[in-house]
């Protein structure tokens, strides 16, 4: 979905519903001018945390920071960093799911 979104011009949003294991996951993808935001959650529509990653010319690993809440498990920050490095643009990720360690890698795909 992200590759499709990046190919479009201007501000574009897409809402996607998918199953990850036994969990229904809602994704809100937003491409802005020069950046991307990904919100992942369930039917509760929470916005408890927000991570951001920015590519930098000083290090091959993007700079990652917490803007809202706490990314104690490092999932949102890790995803933001990987996508920022891959697409060479700022990426914002809000992960509002209670997925266990075995199911979370399925979402990353």
LINHU-V39220 format. One record per residue. RES is the residue in one small letter. OMEGA is omega in whole degrees, 0 to 359 (none if undefined). D_CENTER is the distance of its C-alpha to the mean C-alpha in whole Angstrom. Layout:
res=RES omega=OMEGA d_center=D_CENTER
res=RES omega=OMEGA d_center=D_CENTER
This chain:
res=x omega=183 d_center=12
res=x omega=179 d_center=10
res=x omega=178 d_center=13
res=x omega=181 d_center=15
res=x omega=182 d_center=13
res=x omega=181 d_center=14
res=x omega=182 d_center=17
res=x omega=180 d_center=18
res=x omega=176 d_center=20
res=x omega=179 d_center=19
res=x omega=184 d_center=17
res=x omega=176 d_center=15
res=x omega=175 d_center=14
res=x omega=173 d_center=13
res=x omega=183 d_center=13
res=x omega=175 d_center=13
res=x omega=182 d_center=15
res=x omega=176 d_center=15
res=x omega=174 d_center=17
res=x omega=189 d_center=15
res=x omega=178 d_center=19
res=x omega=185 d_center=20
res=x omega=174 d_center=17
res=x omega=183 d_center=17
res=x omega=175 d_center=13
res=x omega=178 d_center=12
res=x omega=172 d_center=9
res=x omega=182 d_center=9
res=x omega=181 d_center=8
res=x omega=174 d_center=10
res=x omega=177 d_center=12
res=x omega=177 d_center=14
res=x omega=175 d_center=16
res=x omega=178 d_center=15
res=x omega=182 d_center=11
res=x omega=173 d_center=8
res=x omega=178 d_center=6
res=x omega=173 d_center=4
res=x omega=177 d_center=6
res=x omega=181 d_center=7
res=x omega=177 d_center=11
res=x omega=183 d_center=14
res=x omega=181 d_center=17
res=x omega=176 d_center=18
res=x omega=179 d_center=15
res=x omega=172 d_center=14
res=x omega=188 d_center=13
res=x omega=182 d_center=13
res=x omega=179 d_center=11
res=x omega=178 d_center=9
res=x omega=178 d_center=8
res=x omega=176 d_center=9
res=x omega=183 d_center=10
res=x omega=175 d_center=13
res=x omega=180 d_center=15
res=x omega=179 d_center=19
res=x omega=185 d_center=22
res=x omega=184 d_center=23
res=x omega=178 d_center=21
res=x omega=178 d_center=19
res=x omega=180 d_center=16
res=x omega=174 d_center=14
res=x omega=183 d_center=15
res=x omega=181 d_center=12
res=x omega=175 d_center=13
res=x omega=178 d_center=13
res=x omega=179 d_center=13
res=x omega=172 d_center=14
res=x omega=187 d_center=15
res=x omega=177 d_center=15
res=x omega=187 d_center=12
res=x omega=181 d_center=15
res=x omega=177 d_center=14
res=x omega=184 d_center=12
res=x omega=182 d_center=9
res=x omega=179 d_center=6
res=x omega=178 d_center=8
res=x omega=178 d_center=9
res=x omega=179 d_center=6
res=x omega=181 d_center=6
res=x omega=180 d_center=9
res=x omega=181 d_center=10
res=x omega=178 d_center=8
res=x omega=179 d_center=10
res=x omega=182 d_center=13
res=x omega=186 d_center=13
res=x omega=176 d_center=13
res=x omega=178 d_center=14
res=x omega=175 d_center=13
res=x omega=179 d_center=11
res=x omega=178 d_center=7
res=x omega=182 d_center=6
res=x omega=173 d_center=3
res=x omega=183 d_center=6
res=x omega=186 d_center=7
res=x omega=184 d_center=10
res=x omega=172 d_center=12
res=x omega=179 d_center=15
res=x omega=178 d_center=15
res=x omega=185 d_center=17
res=x omega=182 d_center=17
res=x omega=184 d_center=19
res=x omega=185 d_center=16
res=x omega=178 d_center=13
res=x omega=177 d_center=13
res=x omega=178 d_center=14
res=x omega=181 d_center=10
res=x omega=180 d_center=9
res=x omega=none d_center=12
